[in-house]
Amino acid sequence: MRTRAGLKRLLRTALAAGLIAVRPVIAGTADNGTFRFLTLSLPDGSTNAEYVARLLTANADGPVVFTITGLAPGMDYDPASGFITGRPTVVGNYHVDITATDGINTVTQNNVPLKVNAAGGGGNAGATFNVNSLPNGTVGVAYSTILTVTNGVGPYTFGAVDLPPGITLNGRTGVLSGTPLTPGTFFCGLSVYDAGENNKVVKVVPLLVEPAAS
């Protein structure tokens, strides 16, 4: 499962790249333990780039499950992690409705603005990951898969954060390999640097590691 240190690394990476908009509660608002959203706005997207943002809440009494409607075409979300990802395909100003429940309490944000800008010129559609999830692994069993992309201009440079312990990435070839050490579902932050457009594409995908066979 995602460690606290791993989550901090992913959030720092996304925040530094301007991919996550986290706006604090307005000064003077008391934090009385009420279940609430911490993410109050969404960053702009572009039809020429992968999109990633994460919804955050505070004071949940259990696992949080998100429901989102109104995203731009080409975008999707993960109900368990709150990550919004994808590649927007249609320019426009969207109004997104977001609901979060912790099993006891439910909070809703309506008409959260999401702007999708037109892609930049240059004739390069930008690199796109050909993956929405990674193949399952098993503790103690050798693992190997390769990250592939379409479009863009190579050579590519790959990166990854929050991989399962025991799994590493070859940044030149895009090969993920190793022997998983810990079971759980890991939300891996993948990136690829497109040399042609100097464009770094980020995507978050799950990787399930099964326990070792008894």
C-alpha positions as CSV (number, residue, x, y, z in Angstrom):
1,M,0.0,0.0,0.0
2,R,1.1,3.6,-0.5
3,T,3.3,4.7,2.3
4,R,3.1,8.2,3.9
5,A,6.6,9.0,2.5
6,G,5.6,7.8,-1.0
7,L,2.4,9.9,-1.0
8,K,4.4,13.0,0.0
9,R,6.9,12.4,-2.8
10,L,4.1,12.1,-5.4
11,L,2.3,15.2,-4.1
12,R,5.6,17.2,-4.1
13,T,6.2,16.1,-7.7
14,A,2.8,17.0,-8.9
15,L,2.6,20.3,-7.0
16,A,6.0,21.3,-8.3
17,A,4.8,20.6,-11.9
18,G,1.6,22.6,-11.2
19,L,-0.5,19.5,-11.7
20,I,-2.4,19.6,-8.4
21,A,-4.3,22.6,-7.0
22,V,-4.7,22.4,-3.3
23,R,-6.2,25.5,-1.7
24,P,-6.3,25.7,2.1
25,V,-9.5,26.4,3.9
26,I,-10.1,30.2,4.2
27,A,-8.4,31.8,7.1
28,G,-10.7,32.0,10.1
29,T,-12.6,28.8,9.3
30,A,-12.5,26.6,12.3
31,D,-11.3,23.0,11.9
32,N,-13.7,21.3,14.3
33,G,-13.2,17.8,13.0
34,T,-15.9,18.1,10.3
35,F,-15.4,15.9,7.2
36,R,-14.6,18.3,4.4
37,F,-12.7,18.9,1.2
38,L,-9.2,20.3,1.2
39,T,-9.1,20.5,-2.6
40,L,-11.3,23.4,-3.6
41,S,-10.3,24.0,-7.2
42,L,-8.9,22.1,-10.2
43,P,-5.9,23.0,-12.4
44,D,-6.4,23.9,-16.0
45,G,-5.9,21.2,-18.6
46,S,-4.8,21.1,-22.2
47,T,-5.7,19.0,-25.2
48,N,-2.0,18.5,-25.8
49,A,-1.1,16.9,-22.5
50,E,-1.9,14.3,-19.9
51,Y,-3.8,15.7,-16.9
52,V,-3.4,14.7,-13.3
53,A,-4.9,16.2,-10.2
54,R,-5.8,14.7,-6.8
55,L,-8.8,15.4,-4.5
56,L,-8.0,15.6,-0.8
57,T,-10.2,15.5,2.2
58,A,-9.8,15.9,6.0
59,N,-11.3,14.3,9.1
60,A,-12.7,11.2,7.4
61,D,-14.1,8.5,9.7
62,G,-13.3,5.7,7.2
63,P,-12.0,5.0,3.6
64,V,-13.2,7.8,1.3
65,V,-15.0,7.1,-2.0
66,F,-15.3,9.8,-4.6
67,T,-18.0,10.3,-7.3
68,I,-17.3,12.9,-10.0
69,T,-19.5,14.0,-12.9
70,G,-19.0,16.7,-15.6
71,L,-15.3,16.0,-16.5
72,A,-14.1,16.9,-20.0
73,P,-14.2,14.1,-22.6
74,G,-11.0,12.0,-22.4
75,M,-10.8,12.4,-18.6
76,D,-11.6,9.8,-15.9
77,Y,-11.1,9.4,-12.1
78,D,-10.3,6.7,-9.5
79,P,-13.0,6.5,-6.9
80,A,-10.7,5.2,-4.2
81,S,-7.6,7.5,-4.5
82,G,-9.3,10.7,-5.8
83,F,-6.9,11.0,-8.7
84,I,-8.3,12.7,-11.9
85,T,-6.3,11.7,-15.0
86,G,-6.5,11.4,-18.7
87,R,-6.0,13.5,-21.8
88,P,-8.7,16.1,-22.4
89,T,-9.9,16.0,-26.0
90,V,-12.4,19.0,-26.2
91,V,-11.6,22.6,-25.4
92,G,-14.1,24.2,-23.1
93,N,-15.1,25.5,-19.6
94,Y,-16.6,22.6,-17.6
95,H,-18.4,22.5,-14.3
96,V,-17.6,19.5,-12.3
97,D,-19.7,18.0,-9.4
98,I,-17.7,16.1,-6.8
99,T,-19.1,14.0,-3.9
100,A,-17.0,12.3,-1.2
101,T,-18.3,9.9,1.4
102,D,-16.4,8.2,4.3
103,G,-19.2,5.7,4.9
104,I,-20.9,7.9,7.5
105,N,-20.7,11.4,6.2
106,T,-21.1,12.8,2.7
107,V,-19.8,16.2,1.4
108,T,-20.4,17.7,-2.1
109,Q,-18.8,20.4,-4.2
110,N,-20.9,21.6,-7.1
111,N,-19.9,23.5,-10.3
112,V,-16.2,23.3,-9.6
113,P,-14.7,25.0,-12.7
114,L,-12.4,23.1,-15.0
115,K,-10.9,24.9,-18.0
116,V,-9.4,22.9,-20.9
117,N,-7.2,25.0,-23.2
118,A,-6.3,24.4,-26.8
119,A,-3.1,22.5,-27.5
120,G,0.0,24.4,-28.6
121,G,1.2,24.2,-32.2
122,G,4.1,22.3,-33.7
123,G,2.3,19.3,-35.2
124,N,3.2,17.0,-32.3
125,A,0.2,15.5,-30.6
126,G,2.4,14.8,-27.5
127,A,3.3,11.5,-26.0
128,T,0.5,9.3,-24.6
129,F,1.0,6.3,-22.3
130,N,-0.6,3.1,-23.7
131,V,-1.5,1.9,-20.2
132,N,-4.4,2.5,-17.7
133,S,-3.1,0.0,-15.2
134,L,0.0,-2.2,-14.8
135,P,0.0,-6.0,-14.8
136,N,-0.4,-7.7,-11.4
137,G,2.6,-8.9,-9.5
138,T,3.1,-11.5,-6.8
139,V,5.4,-11.2,-3.7
140,G,8.6,-13.2,-4.3
141,V,7.9,-13.8,-8.1
142,A,10.0,-12.0,-10.7
143,Y,8.2,-9.2,-12.4
144,S,8.7,-7.4,-15.7
145,T,6.7,-5.1,-18.0
146,I,7.5,-2.3,-20.4
147,L,6.0,1.1,-20.6
148,T,5.0,2.1,-24.1
149,V,3.9,5.4,-25.6
150,T,2.4,6.7,-28.8
151,N,2.9,10.0,-30.5
152,G,5.5,12.5,-29.5
153,V,9.1,12.6,-30.6
154,G,11.8,10.3,-29.1
155,P,14.1,9.4,-27.6
156,Y,12.0,9.3,-24.4
157,T,13.1,9.4,-20.8
158,F,10.8,7.6,-18.4
159,G,10.4,8.2,-14.6
160,A,8.3,6.6,-11.8
161,V,7.5,7.2,-8.2
162,D,5.7,5.1,-5.6
163,L,6.6,1.8,-7.2
164,P,6.2,-1.3,-5.0
165,P,9.3,-2.2,-2.9
166,G,11.5,-4.4,-5.0
167,I,10.4,-3.0,-8.4
168,T,12.6,-0.5,-10.3
169,L,12.4,1.4,-13.6
170,N,15.0,1.6,-16.4
171,G,14.5,5.3,-17.4
172,R,16.0,4.7,-20.9
173,T,14.0,1.6,-21.9
174,G,10.9,2.0,-19.9
175,V,11.2,-1.5,-18.4
176,L,9.8,-2.1,-14.9
177,S,11.3,-5.1,-13.3
178,G,12.3,-6.8,-10.1
179,T,10.8,-9.0,-7.4
180,P,7.9,-7.5,-5.4
181,L,8.5,-7.6,-1.6
182,T,5.2,-6.2,-0.2
183,P,1.6,-7.0,-1.1
184,G,-1.0,-4.3,-1.7
185,T,-2.3,-1.8,-4.3
186,F,0.2,0.8,-5.3
187,F,-0.7,4.0,-7.2
188,C,2.4,4.5,-9.3
189,G,3.2,7.9,-10.8
190,L,4.6,7.5,-14.2
191,S,6.2,10.1,-16.4
192,V,7.8,10.3,-19.8
193,Y,9.8,13.2,-21.2
194,D,9.1,13.9,-24.9
195,A,12.3,15.3,-26.4
196,G,10.5,16.7,-29.4
197,E,8.2,19.1,-27.6
198,N,10.1,19.3,-24.3
199,N,6.9,17.9,-22.8
200,K,6.8,15.9,-19.6
201,V,3.7,13.7,-19.4
202,V,2.5,12.4,-16.1
203,K,0.0,9.5,-15.4
204,V,-1.0,7.7,-12.3
205,V,-1.9,4.0,-12.7
206,P,-2.5,1.2,-10.1
207,L,-0.3,-1.9,-9.7
208,L,-1.7,-4.8,-7.6
209,V,0.8,-7.0,-5.8
210,E,-0.7,-10.3,-4.6
211,P,0.6,-12.0,-1.4
212,A,3.0,-14.9,-1.9
213,A,1.4,-18.3,-2.5
214,S,1.0,-20.3,0.7
